Amino acid sequence: MDAAKVYYRHVFGWRAETDPREEAGGYTTLYLGDDPVAALTPLYAPGQPTAWTVSFATRDADATAAAAAAAGGRRLMGPMDVFDVGRFAVLADPEGAVFSVWQARSFAGAAVFNAPGSLGWVELATRDAEAAKAFYTTVFGWTVGTHEDYPQWGIDGADFGGLSALDEFYPEDIRAHWLPYFAVADVEETAARAAESGGMLLVPPTEVPHGPKVAVIRDPQGGSFGIHRVGTEG
């Protein structure tokens, strides 16, 4: 946890505040200025890998967890209350991609998006794109649009993420997963800083055809995330 706080402060300038209550288990909120943008948690189970988890807002965590199970997904944790701040569950889709859902009470979640240092895009990598479309449109009611052969997730047509196929060019041990992309003002500069701070560039700064400049980074503990040039999401 301490190493992660230092690393992400260097990369994004995030400020960390750890909940002092023993029951909180070390949960740490990450701030961009005064705005919460992400969080850190200790690993909960032996053998659990360090990873970023994408969390989606829901009006009813129990109903969403039930819908996910009915659509072929799994409940990994919860639903459960977190003090008076909200109710959450950790779920997996039929291909095993893990995500969480958050029913806000006193804490709404991230307060800023698509600004430098905040979440700007989320991407599902999967080996069964059609099954993924069926699952997420059923559970969340998302729209699915196509932009240059890249399906995009949306809410009422406003896109917030995409779907990437894990085809034969990917090693078999790469499983379905969600990957967050954080917006940055300068992809080259941020990628260099991430590498100099101990991370590894999995995808060096690259101009996506008809899209933004992006990079994908693995942090020193193995958690992967993407970055993209601010203002170019979608």
Secondary structure, 3 states (H helix, E strand, C coil): CHHHHHHHHHHHCCEEEECCCHHHCCCEEEEECCEEEEEECCCCCCCCCCCCCCEEECCCHHHHHHHHHHCCCEEEEEEEEECCCEEEEEEECCCCCEEEEEEECCCCCCCCCCCCCCEEEEEEEECCHHHHHHHHHHHHCCEEEEECCEEEEEECCEEEEEEEECCCCCCCCCCCEEEEEEEECCHHHHHHHHHHCCCEEEEEEEECCCCCEEEEEECCCCCEEEEEECCCCC
